[in-house]
Amino acid sequence: MGLSSALATAMSGLRSTQAALSIISSNVGNAQTPGYVTQNPNQIEVGSGGFGASVETTGVNRQLDLFVQGQLRTEIGGGAYADQINNILGQLQSVYGTPGGDGTLETALSNFTSALQSLSSNPGNGSAQSVALSAAQSLAQQLNSTTQGIQSLRTNVDQDIGNSAAKANTDLTQIAQLNIQIQGLSPTDPQAATLMDQRDSAVSDLAKLIDVKVVTDGSNQASVFTNSGIQLVGNGYASQLIVNTPGALTAGSLYNSNPAQSGVSSLNIRLPSGALIDAVGSNAFSSGQIAADIKLRDQTLTQAQTQVDQLAATLSSSLSDVTTAGTAVTGPPAGFSVDTTNVLAGNTINLTYTDSATNTQHQISIVNVTDPAALPLQNAANANPQRVGVNFSLGMASVVTQLNTALGGAGLVFSNPSGATLNVVGSATATVNAASTTTTTQSLASGSPQLPLFTDSNALYTGAITASGSQMQGLAGRITVNPAVLANRSALSVYSTSPVTPSGDNTRSDFLFSQLTSATFSVSPQTGLGSAAQPFKSTVSDYLQQFISQQSNSATLAKQLQQGQSVVVSTLQQKFDSTSAVNIDTEMSNLIQVQNTYAANAHIMSVVQSMMQSLLQAQG
């Protein structure tokens, strides 16, 4: 039995080395196959019932570090996120152009202010007026072009969400199907190893699009979750990403949790049960290309649009708005009286009062809002000034009622002594410090230097607020030079017809120039500058420099993040490959060992055969 046992053991050794040779061949042949994980034979000792033991190859083991694999998937998502942010912010810089170069907002504004300065030196000169108007048109056109560029980028990333969702659905379906194929197979089954390679590749592709976490159970079934806890794959069932794309976006195309009011592509996760989850509203994805696209579309590029809209709004209002101080009302109680005759929708009554209990001064901006659906106006915490919307179209009696209801708790008392006059006085708990109105000049020759030079298409820009948003939204794409001024270039100098503005009077041109170069204005905190409690204040030109510089810094940081993330992904990939990727040198070394083992087992068989022949001859 000893020789028979030895022969059987040698035979099992030959079979195992043949299996090992086949596995080495597979490793070498797939050395350049993406996603292929190096395999090793899974050999076990089998008792023979006598001395020694034979060997059996029961399948293969995949060589991979699961911890590093998990880290790599996380960083792949971060890398894809950083790549997309860097890519789009780089394109946004191209929209703004090279600082100081032709075709930029900075150059257009500089040319316009220079033209106004030249006009001040010779206000009655028709050529100087034409140059100033041409520069104003170039500035308006540059704002239009910038808006087109920003909205084109928003449209591109919005469409990319749909393309990425389609790819993600393919990966999710493949993972679920592979789960079904793997089910019931031993983890060491060579077929299972091949299927697991394919499943891992699908997960890695998915990780570029959305953040994923994979949990594998005892039956080798992979469940895929987002970091927010939403299950995307469970056994053989896969969720799907559902996208509805509206087409090209405009500045008014914004996300809304109400699908009927949303102007951008919706992105829902349809679970196997049929339930829908709003992936945007629930912040389902925190990394990957889709998360980057959502942030770019709904935050980064929307803020960039708000910045140029604010520039357009400030250009318009700074040249056309007139602030008229109120008339003191002797007390007690003391206060101020303001004339509301010319307060258009969007125009304001400005109040400053002191809270007697805390000796704290507050500012209030009473806004004429003629769309009831837009009321009440919302204020951020500690907003300064606090905005109060009042519908002036309902008449002064209603205005007084609305204001006393809204601000009576602050100790302010409103009344309408006559006509369009509005009185505001203090009380034992509040002292009114100042009151004024800010209205939009409507005519070219109102007797004041203010001029509605820039308009919203052919309408006055007043800052009107409706249920669909502020008039400022998208203004940079609609701003144009007032057609009435284009038809009457002398309006850049003539501000009164009775009496007629004297020849050579530079009052208006000086005013226009100073408004753009030295007057300061507050900007919306939605621009990313300042806050509701402490609004950012600057000149028009300084504001432009600020947000252009902010965008440049953001692009630089995005580039640095992308480069750093690329290094992290590359390092982890190398670490993962050091274990899982095929190493030809190692396989050649293994091949020599298998060759030697095969030869040794064959030699044992030869010796056993010789010994058996000798034994038979001795018995004969």
C-alpha positions as CSV (number, residue, x, y, z in Angstrom):
1,M,0.0,0.0,0.0
2,G,3.0,2.3,0.6
3,L,4.0,2.4,-3.1
4,S,0.4,2.9,-4.2
5,S,-0.1,5.7,-1.7
6,A,3.1,7.4,-2.9
7,L,2.0,7.0,-6.5
8,A,-1.5,8.5,-5.7
9,T,0.1,11.4,-3.9
10,A,2.5,12.1,-6.7
11,M,-0.4,12.0,-9.2
12,S,-2.3,14.5,-7.0
13,G,0.8,16.7,-7.0
14,L,0.9,16.6,-10.8
15,R,-2.7,17.6,-11.0
16,S,-2.2,20.5,-8.6
17,T,0.9,21.7,-10.5
18,Q,-1.1,21.5,-13.7
19,A,-3.9,23.6,-12.1
20,A,-1.2,26.1,-10.8
21,L,0.3,26.3,-14.3
22,S,-3.2,27.1,-15.7
23,I,-3.6,29.8,-13.1
24,I,-0.2,31.3,-13.8
25,S,-1.0,31.3,-17.5
26,S,-4.3,33.1,-16.8
27,N,-2.4,35.7,-14.7
28,V,0.2,36.4,-17.4
29,G,-2.4,36.5,-20.1
30,N,-4.5,39.0,-18.2
31,A,-1.6,41.2,-17.0
32,Q,-3.0,44.2,-19.0
33,T,-6.7,43.4,-18.5
34,P,-8.4,46.3,-16.5
35,G,-9.8,45.1,-13.3
36,Y,-8.2,41.7,-13.3
37,V,-7.1,40.6,-9.9
38,T,-4.1,38.2,-9.5
39,Q,-5.2,34.6,-8.6
40,N,-3.4,32.0,-6.6
41,P,-4.3,28.3,-6.4
42,N,-6.2,27.3,-3.3
43,Q,-4.6,24.0,-2.2
44,I,-5.7,21.8,0.7
45,E,-4.1,18.7,2.3
46,V,-6.1,15.5,1.8
47,G,-5.5,12.5,4.1
48,S,-4.7,9.2,2.2
49,G,-5.5,6.7,5.0
50,G,-1.8,5.8,5.4
51,F,1.5,7.5,5.7
52,G,1.6,11.0,4.1
53,A,-1.1,13.0,2.5
54,S,-2.1,14.0,-1.0
55,V,-2.9,17.5,-2.2
56,E,-6.0,18.9,-3.9
57,T,-6.6,22.2,-5.7
58,T,-10.1,23.4,-4.8
59,G,-10.2,26.6,-6.7
60,V,-8.5,30.0,-6.6
61,N,-7.9,32.9,-4.2
62,R,-8.0,36.5,-5.4
63,Q,-5.1,38.6,-4.1
64,L,-6.4,41.9,-2.9
65,D,-6.4,44.2,0.1
66,L,-10.1,44.9,0.9
67,F,-9.3,47.8,3.2
68,V,-7.2,49.6,0.6
69,Q,-9.8,48.8,-2.0
70,G,-12.4,50.6,0.1
71,Q,-10.1,53.6,0.5
72,L,-9.4,53.7,-3.2
73,R,-13.1,53.7,-4.1
74,T,-13.7,56.7,-1.7
75,E,-10.8,58.6,-3.2
76,I,-11.8,57.8,-6.7
77,G,-15.1,59.6,-6.0
78,G,-13.2,62.5,-4.5
79,G,-10.9,62.6,-7.5
80,A,-13.8,62.7,-10.0
81,Y,-15.5,65.5,-7.9
82,A,-12.3,67.6,-7.9
83,D,-11.6,67.0,-11.6
84,Q,-15.1,68.3,-12.6
85,I,-15.0,71.3,-10.3
86,N,-11.5,72.2,-11.6
87,N,-12.6,71.7,-15.2
88,I,-15.7,73.9,-15.0
89,L,-14.1,76.7,-12.9
90,G,-11.3,76.7,-15.5
91,Q,-13.8,77.2,-18.2
92,L,-15.5,80.0,-16.1
93,Q,-12.2,81.8,-16.0
94,S,-12.2,81.7,-19.8
95,V,-15.7,83.3,-19.7
96,Y,-14.3,86.2,-17.7
97,G,-11.3,86.5,-19.9
98,T,-7.7,87.5,-19.1
99,P,-7.6,90.5,-16.7
100,G,-6.8,93.7,-18.6
101,G,-7.4,92.0,-21.9
102,D,-10.0,92.8,-24.6
103,G,-13.5,91.5,-24.2
104,T,-13.6,91.5,-20.4
105,L,-15.9,93.2,-17.9
106,E,-13.0,95.0,-16.4
107,T,-11.9,96.6,-19.7
108,A,-15.5,97.4,-20.7
109,L,-16.1,99.2,-17.4
110,S,-12.8,101.0,-17.6
111,N,-13.5,102.2,-21.1
112,F,-16.9,103.5,-20.0
113,T,-15.7,105.4,-17.0
114,S,-12.8,106.9,-19.1
115,A,-15.4,108.0,-21.8
116,L,-17.5,109.7,-19.1
117,Q,-14.4,111.4,-17.7
118,S,-13.6,112.7,-21.2
119,L,-17.2,113.8,-21.6
120,S,-17.0,115.9,-18.4
121,S,-14.2,117.8,-19.9
122,N,-16.3,118.7,-23.0
123,P,-20.0,117.9,-22.0
124,G,-21.6,119.5,-25.1
125,N,-19.3,117.7,-27.6
126,G,-21.4,115.3,-29.8
127,S,-18.4,113.1,-30.5
128,A,-17.6,112.7,-26.8
129,Q,-21.3,111.8,-26.2
130,S,-21.2,109.2,-29.0
131,V,-18.0,107.6,-27.6
132,A,-19.6,107.4,-24.1
133,L,-22.8,105.8,-25.5
134,S,-20.7,103.3,-27.5
135,A,-18.7,102.4,-24.4
136,A,-22.0,102.0,-22.4
137,Q,-23.3,99.6,-25.1
138,S,-20.1,97.6,-25.1
139,L,-20.3,97.3,-21.3
140,A,-24.0,96.1,-21.5
141,Q,-23.1,93.6,-24.3
142,Q,-20.2,92.3,-22.3
143,L,-22.6,91.6,-19.4
144,N,-24.9,89.9,-21.8
145,S,-22.0,87.8,-23.1
146,T,-20.9,86.9,-19.6
147,T,-24.3,85.7,-18.8
148,Q,-24.5,83.6,-21.9
149,G,-21.2,82.0,-21.0
150,I,-22.2,81.2,-17.4
151,Q,-25.6,79.8,-18.5
152,S,-23.9,77.7,-21.2
153,L,-21.7,76.1,-18.5
154,R,-24.8,75.5,-16.3
155,T,-26.5,73.9,-19.2
156,N,-23.5,71.6,-19.9
157,V,-23.3,70.4,-16.3
158,D,-27.1,69.9,-16.1
159,Q,-26.9,67.7,-19.2
160,D,-23.9,65.9,-17.8
161,I,-26.0,64.9,-14.8
162,G,-28.2,63.0,-17.2
163,N,-25.3,61.4,-19.0
164,S,-23.7,60.4,-15.7
165,A,-27.0,59.0,-14.4
166,A,-27.3,56.8,-17.5
167,K,-23.8,55.4,-16.9
168,A,-24.5,54.9,-13.2
169,N,-27.7,52.9,-14.1
170,T,-25.6,50.6,-16.3
171,D,-23.2,50.0,-13.5
172,L,-26.0,49.4,-10.9
173,T,-27.7,46.9,-13.2
174,Q,-24.5,45.1,-14.0
175,I,-23.7,44.8,-10.2
176,A,-27.1,43.3,-9.5
177,Q,-26.9,40.9,-12.4
178,L,-23.4,39.8,-11.3
179,N,-24.8,39.2,-7.8
180,I,-27.3,36.8,-9.3
181,Q,-24.6,34.9,-11.2
182,I,-22.3,34.7,-8.2
183,Q,-25.0,33.5,-5.9
184,G,-24.4,29.9,-5.0
185,L,-20.8,29.8,-6.2
186,S,-18.0,29.2,-3.8
187,P,-15.7,32.2,-3.3
188,T,-12.8,30.1,-4.5
189,D,-14.6,29.0,-7.7
190,P,-12.6,30.3,-10.7
191,Q,-15.8,31.4,-12.3
192,A,-16.8,33.3,-9.2
193,A,-13.3,35.0,-9.2
194,T,-13.9,36.2,-12.8
195,L,-17.4,37.5,-12.0
196,M,-16.1,39.3,-8.9
197,D,-13.5,41.0,-11.0
198,Q,-16.2,42.3,-13.2
199,R,-18.3,43.3,-10.3
200,D,-15.4,45.2,-8.7
201,S,-14.8,47.0,-12.0
202,A,-18.4,48.1,-12.2
203,V,-18.3,49.4,-8.6
204,S,-15.1,51.3,-9.4
205,D,-16.8,52.9,-12.4
206,L,-19.8,53.8,-10.2
207,A,-17.5,55.3,-7.6
208,K,-16.4,57.9,-10.2
209,L,-20.0,59.1,-10.5
210,I,-21.4,58.9,-6.9
211,D,-20.0,58.0,-3.5
212,V,-20.4,54.4,-2.7
213,K,-19.9,52.0,0.2
214,V,-19.9,48.2,-0.5
215,V,-20.9,45.5,2.1
216,T,-20.3,41.9,1.1
217,D,-22.2,39.2,3.1
218,G,-21.4,35.6,3.7
219,S,-23.0,34.4,0.5
220,N,-20.7,36.8,-1.5
221,Q,-23.5,39.2,-2.3
222,A,-22.4,42.8,-2.6
223,S,-24.8,45.5,-1.3
224,V,-24.0,49.0,-2.5
225,F,-25.0,52.1,-0.4
226,T,-24.3,55.8,-0.7
227,N,-22.6,57.4,2.2
228,S,-25.9,59.0,3.2
229,G,-27.3,55.5,3.7
230,I,-29.4,55.0,0.6
231,Q,-29.2,51.4,-0.7
232,L,-28.6,51.3,-4.4
233,V,-28.0,47.5,-4.9
234,G,-29.2,44.7,-2.7
235,N,-28.6,41.1,-3.9
236,G,-30.2,41.0,-7.4
237,Y,-32.1,44.3,-7.1
238,A,-30.8,47.6,-8.3
239,S,-32.1,51.2,-7.9
240,Q,-32.2,53.5,-10.9
241,L,-31.4,57.2,-11.3
242,I,-34.3,59.0,-13.0
243,V,-33.5,62.3,-14.8
244,N,-35.9,64.7,-16.5
245,T,-34.0,67.4,-18.5
246,P,-35.7,70.7,-19.4
247,G,-33.1,71.7,-22.0
248,A,-31.0,74.9,-22.1
249,L,-30.9,76.8,-18.8
250,T,-31.3,80.5,-18.2
251,A,-30.5,82.6,-15.1
252,G,-34.0,82.0,-13.9
253,S,-33.7,78.2,-14.2
254,L,-33.2,77.2,-10.5
255,Y,-33.7,74.1,-8.5
256,N,-36.9,73.9,-6.5
257,S,-38.0,71.0,-4.3
258,N,-41.4,71.4,-6.0
259,P,-40.9,69.7,-9.4
260,A,-43.6,72.0,-10.9
261,Q,-41.5,75.1,-10.0
262,S,-38.0,73.7,-10.7
263,G,-36.2,74.9,-13.8
264,V,-33.4,72.4,-13.9
265,S,-33.0,68.7,-14.4
266,S,-34.6,66.6,-11.7
267,L,-32.6,63.7,-10.3
268,N,-34.5,61.0,-8.4
269,I,-33.5,57.6,-7.1
270,R,-36.1,55.0,-7.9
271,L,-35.8,52.2,-5.4
272,P,-36.7,48.6,-6.3
273,S,-39.9,49.1,-4.3
274,G,-40.9,51.9,-6.7
275,A,-40.4,54.7,-4.1
276,L,-38.7,57.9,-5.3
277,I,-36.1,59.9,-3.5
278,D,-35.1,63.4,-4.6
279,A,-31.4,63.0,-4.8
280,V,-30.8,66.8,-4.9
281,G,-33.1,67.8,-2.1
282,S,-32.0,65.0,0.2
283,N,-28.3,65.6,-0.6
284,A,-28.0,61.9,-1.4
285,F,-24.6,62.2,-3.1
286,S,-21.6,63.9,-1.4
287,S,-18.8,62.9,-3.9
288,G,-18.3,61.9,-7.4
289,Q,-19.0,63.6,-10.7
290,I,-22.7,63.9,-10.2
291,A,-22.3,65.6,-6.8
292,A,-19.9,68.1,-8.4
293,D,-22.3,68.8,-11.2
294,I,-25.1,69.5,-8.8
295,K,-22.9,71.9,-6.7
296,L,-21.7,73.7,-9.9
297,R,-25.2,74.0,-11.3
298,D,-27.1,75.1,-8.2
299,Q,-24.4,76.9,-6.2
300,T,-21.1,77.8,-7.8
301,L,-22.4,79.0,-11.2
302,T,-25.6,80.4,-9.8
303,Q,-23.5,82.5,-7.5
304,A,-21.4,83.6,-10.4
305,Q,-24.5,84.7,-12.2
306,T,-25.7,86.6,-9.1
307,Q,-22.4,88.4,-9.0
308,V,-22.7,89.8,-12.6
309,D,-26.4,90.4,-12.0
310,Q,-25.5,92.5,-9.0
311,L,-23.0,94.4,-11.2
312,A,-25.7,95.1,-13.8
313,A,-28.2,96.2,-11.1
314,T,-25.7,98.5,-9.4
315,L,-24.8,100.0,-12.7
316,S,-28.5,100.7,-13.4
317,S,-29.6,101.9,-10.0
318,S,-26.5,103.9,-9.2
319,L,-27.1,106.2,-12.2
320,S,-30.9,106.4,-12.0
321,D,-31.8,106.3,-8.3
322,V,-32.6,109.4,-6.3
323,T,-32.5,109.4,-2.5
324,T,-34.6,112.1,-0.9
325,A,-34.3,112.8,2.8
326,G,-37.5,113.0,4.8
327,T,-38.8,116.2,6.5
328,A,-38.6,116.3,10.3
329,V,-41.8,116.0,12.3
330,T,-41.7,117.8,15.6
331,G,-43.0,115.9,18.6
332,P,-43.7,114.5,20.8
333,P,-43.5,112.0,19.4
334,A,-40.9,113.1,16.9
335,G,-40.2,111.5,13.5
336,F,-40.1,112.1,9.8
337,S,-42.4,112.7,6.9
338,V,-41.7,111.3,3.4
339,D,-43.4,111.7,0.0
340,T,-44.3,108.4,-1.6
341,T,-45.6,109.8,-4.9
342,N,-42.7,108.4,-7.0
343,V,-42.2,105.2,-5.2
344,L,-42.3,102.5,-7.9
345,A,-42.4,98.8,-7.4
346,G,-39.0,97.8,-6.0
347,N,-38.3,101.3,-4.7
348,T,-37.8,101.8,-1.0
349,I,-38.5,103.9,2.1
350,N,-35.4,103.8,4.3
351,L,-35.7,104.1,8.1
352,T,-33.2,104.3,10.9
353,Y,-34.4,104.0,14.5
354,T,-33.0,103.3,18.0
355,D,-34.4,100.8,20.4
356,S,-34.6,102.7,23.7
357,A,-34.3,99.5,25.8
358,T,-31.0,98.4,24.3
359,N,-29.8,101.7,22.8
360,T,-29.3,99.7,19.6
361,Q,-29.7,101.3,16.2
362,H,-31.6,99.4,13.5
363,Q,-32.2,99.9,9.8
364,I,-35.3,99.1,7.9
365,S,-35.9,99.0,4.1
366,I,-39.6,99.3,3.3
367,V,-40.0,97.8,-0.2
368,N,-42.9,98.5,-2.5
369,V,-44.0,95.0,-3.5
370,T,-47.1,95.1,-5.8
371,D,-47.3,91.3,-6.2
372,P,-49.2,89.9,-3.2
373,A,-47.8,86.4,-3.9
374,A,-44.3,87.7,-3.1
375,L,-45.3,88.8,0.5
376,P,-44.1,88.6,3.1
377,L,-40.5,89.2,2.3
378,Q,-38.0,86.8,3.9
379,N,-35.0,88.1,5.9
380,A,-31.9,86.3,6.9
381,A,-31.0,86.2,10.6
382,N,-29.7,89.6,11.8
383,A,-30.3,91.1,8.4
384,N,-29.3,94.8,8.2
385,P,-31.3,96.4,6.9
386,Q,-34.3,94.4,7.6
387,R,-36.6,94.3,4.5
388,V,-40.4,94.8,4.9
389,G,-42.6,94.4,1.9
390,V,-45.6,96.6,1.5
391,N,-48.1,96.7,-1.4
392,F,-48.4,100.5,-2.2
393,S,-50.9,99.8,-5.0
394,L,-53.7,99.2,-2.4
395,G,-53.6,102.9,-1.3
396,M,-52.2,104.8,1.6
397,A,-54.7,103.7,4.1
398,S,-53.7,100.1,3.4
399,V,-50.0,101.0,3.5
400,V,-50.4,102.5,7.0
401,T,-52.2,99.4,8.2
402,Q,-49.6,97.1,6.7
403,L,-46.7,99.1,8.3
404,N,-48.3,99.4,11.7
405,T,-49.0,95.7,11.7
406,A,-45.4,94.8,10.6
407,L,-43.5,97.3,12.7
408,G,-45.7,98.3,15.5
409,G,-43.9,95.9,17.7
410,A,-40.7,97.8,17.2
411,G,-42.3,101.0,18.6
412,L,-42.8,102.7,15.3
413,V,-46.1,104.5,14.4
414,F,-47.2,105.2,10.9
415,S,-49.9,107.6,9.6
416,N,-51.0,109.3,6.4
417,P,-51.8,113.0,7.1
418,S,-52.7,113.8,3.5
419,G,-52.1,112.7,-0.1
420,A,-49.1,110.5,-0.6
421,T,-47.4,111.7,2.5
422,L,-46.3,109.0,5.0
423,N,-45.4,110.0,8.6
424,V,-43.3,107.7,10.9
425,V,-42.8,108.7,14.5
426,G,-41.3,107.0,17.5
427,S,-42.7,106.1,20.9
428,A,-41.5,105.5,24.4
429,T,-39.6,102.4,23.2
430,A,-38.1,103.7,19.9
431,T,-36.7,106.9,18.5
432,V,-36.7,107.5,14.7
433,N,-33.3,108.8,13.7
434,A,-33.8,109.3,9.9
435,A,-36.1,108.5,7.0
436,S,-35.7,108.9,3.2
437,T,-37.1,107.5,-0.1
438,T,-35.0,106.0,-2.9
439,T,-36.9,106.2,-6.2
440,T,-36.0,105.6,-9.8
441,T,-35.7,108.6,-12.2
442,Q,-38.2,108.0,-15.1
443,S,-37.4,110.8,-17.5
444,L,-34.2,111.9,-19.2
445,A,-34.6,115.5,-18.2
446,S,-36.0,115.4,-14.6
447,G,-34.0,118.4,-13.4
448,S,-31.6,116.2,-11.5
449,P,-28.4,114.6,-12.7
450,Q,-29.7,111.1,-12.3
451,L,-30.3,109.3,-15.6
452,P,-31.9,105.9,-16.5
453,L,-29.0,105.1,-18.8
454,F,-29.2,101.3,-18.4
455,T,-32.6,99.5,-18.6
456,D,-34.0,96.0,-18.3
457,S,-34.5,95.4,-22.0
458,N,-36.8,98.5,-22.6
459,A,-38.2,98.7,-19.1
460,L,-36.9,100.7,-16.1
461,Y,-34.8,98.8,-13.6
462,T,-36.4,99.4,-10.2
463,G,-35.5,96.2,-8.3
464,A,-39.1,95.0,-8.4
465,I,-39.9,91.8,-6.5
466,T,-42.5,89.3,-7.7
467,A,-43.4,85.7,-6.8
468,S,-40.9,84.5,-9.5
469,G,-38.0,86.4,-7.9
470,S,-36.2,89.7,-7.9
471,Q,-35.9,91.8,-11.1
472,M,-32.1,91.6,-10.5
473,Q,-32.2,87.9,-11.3
474,G,-30.8,87.5,-14.8
475,L,-30.5,91.2,-15.4
476,A,-27.0,91.0,-16.7
477,G,-28.4,89.0,-19.6
478,R,-31.1,91.6,-20.4
479,I,-29.4,94.9,-19.6
480,T,-29.2,97.4,-22.4
481,V,-28.6,101.1,-23.0
482,N,-31.9,103.0,-22.7
483,P,-33.2,103.4,-26.3
484,A,-34.4,106.9,-25.5
485,V,-30.8,107.9,-24.7
486,L,-29.5,106.3,-27.9
487,A,-32.0,108.4,-29.8
488,N,-31.0,111.5,-27.9
489,R,-27.3,111.4,-27.1
490,S,-27.4,114.9,-25.7
491,A,-29.2,113.4,-22.7
492,L,-25.8,112.5,-21.3
493,S,-25.3,116.2,-20.7
494,V,-28.8,117.9,-20.7
495,Y,-30.7,117.1,-17.5
496,S,-33.3,119.9,-17.6
497,T,-35.4,121.5,-20.2
498,S,-37.0,124.1,-18.0
499,P,-34.7,125.9,-17.5
500,V,-32.5,124.4,-20.3
501,T,-29.2,123.0,-19.1
502,P,-26.6,125.6,-20.0
503,S,-24.1,124.7,-22.7
504,G,-20.9,123.3,-21.2
505,D,-22.6,122.3,-17.9
506,N,-20.9,119.1,-16.8
507,T,-23.2,118.4,-13.8
508,R,-24.6,115.2,-15.2
509,S,-21.4,113.7,-16.7
510,D,-19.6,114.5,-13.5
511,F,-22.4,112.7,-11.5
512,L,-22.3,109.7,-13.7
513,F,-18.5,109.4,-13.5
514,S,-18.4,109.8,-9.7
515,Q,-21.2,107.3,-9.2
516,L,-19.1,104.6,-11.0
517,T,-15.7,105.5,-9.4
518,S,-16.2,106.9,-5.9
519,A,-19.8,106.3,-4.6
520,T,-20.2,103.2,-2.5
521,F,-23.1,100.7,-2.5
522,S,-24.2,97.6,-0.6
523,V,-24.3,94.3,-2.4
524,S,-26.5,91.2,-1.8
525,P,-24.8,88.5,0.5
526,Q,-25.9,86.0,-2.2
527,T,-22.9,87.2,-4.2
528,G,-20.7,85.5,-1.7
529,L,-19.4,88.8,-0.4
530,G,-20.3,90.2,3.0
531,S,-23.2,88.9,5.0
532,A,-26.8,89.8,5.8
533,A,-25.8,91.4,9.1
534,Q,-22.7,93.2,7.6
535,P,-23.3,93.8,3.8
536,F,-20.2,94.3,1.7
537,K,-19.9,97.9,0.6
538,S,-17.7,99.2,-2.2
539,T,-17.6,101.2,-5.4
540,V,-18.8,99.7,-8.6
541,S,-15.2,99.1,-9.9
542,D,-14.0,97.7,-6.6
543,Y,-16.9,95.3,-6.5
544,L,-16.1,94.0,-9.9
545,Q,-12.4,93.5,-8.9
546,Q,-13.6,91.7,-5.7
547,F,-15.7,89.1,-7.4
548,I,-13.4,88.5,-10.3
549,S,-10.6,88.0,-7.8
550,Q,-12.8,85.7,-5.7
551,Q,-13.5,83.6,-8.7
552,S,-9.9,83.5,-9.7
553,N,-8.9,82.3,-6.2
554,S,-11.6,79.6,-6.3
555,A,-10.2,78.4,-9.6
556,T,-6.7,78.3,-8.2
557,L,-7.9,76.4,-5.1
558,A,-9.8,73.9,-7.2
559,K,-6.7,73.3,-9.3
560,Q,-4.7,72.6,-6.2
561,L,-7.3,70.3,-4.8
562,Q,-7.5,68.4,-8.0
563,Q,-3.7,68.0,-8.1
564,G,-3.6,66.9,-4.5
565,Q,-6.5,64.4,-5.0
566,S,-4.8,63.0,-8.1
567,V,-1.7,62.2,-6.0
568,V,-3.9,60.5,-3.3
569,V,-5.7,58.4,-5.9
570,S,-2.4,57.5,-7.7
571,T,-0.8,56.5,-4.4
572,L,-3.7,54.3,-3.3
573,Q,-3.9,52.8,-6.8
574,Q,-0.2,51.8,-6.6
575,K,-0.7,50.4,-3.1
576,F,-3.7,48.4,-4.3
577,D,-1.9,47.2,-7.5
578,S,1.1,46.1,-5.4
579,T,-1.1,43.3,-4.1
580,S,-3.8,42.7,-6.7
581,A,-2.1,43.5,-10.1
582,V,-0.2,40.9,-12.0
583,N,3.5,41.0,-11.4
584,I,5.2,39.3,-14.3
585,D,8.5,38.8,-12.4
586,T,6.6,37.1,-9.6
587,E,4.6,34.9,-12.1
588,M,7.9,33.8,-13.8
589,S,9.3,32.9,-10.4
590,N,6.1,30.9,-9.6
591,L,6.4,29.3,-13.0
592,I,9.9,28.0,-12.2
593,Q,8.7,26.7,-8.8
594,V,5.8,24.9,-10.5
595,Q,8.1,23.5,-13.1
596,N,10.4,22.1,-10.4
597,T,7.5,20.8,-8.4
598,Y,6.1,19.1,-11.5
599,A,9.5,17.5,-12.3
600,A,9.8,16.3,-8.7
601,N,6.4,14.7,-8.7
602,A,7.2,13.1,-12.0
603,H,10.5,11.8,-10.7
604,I,8.6,10.3,-7.7
605,M,6.3,8.5,-10.1
606,S,9.3,7.2,-12.0
607,V,11.0,5.9,-8.9
608,V,7.7,4.3,-7.7
609,Q,7.3,2.7,-11.1
610,S,10.9,1.4,-11.0
611,M,10.4,0.1,-7.5
612,M,7.2,-1.7,-8.4
613,Q,8.9,-3.3,-11.4
614,S,11.7,-4.5,-9.2
615,L,9.2,-5.9,-6.7
616,L,7.4,-7.7,-9.4
617,Q,10.6,-9.2,-10.8
618,A,11.6,-10.3,-7.3
619,Q,8.3,-12.0,-6.8
620,G,8.6,-13.7,-10.2
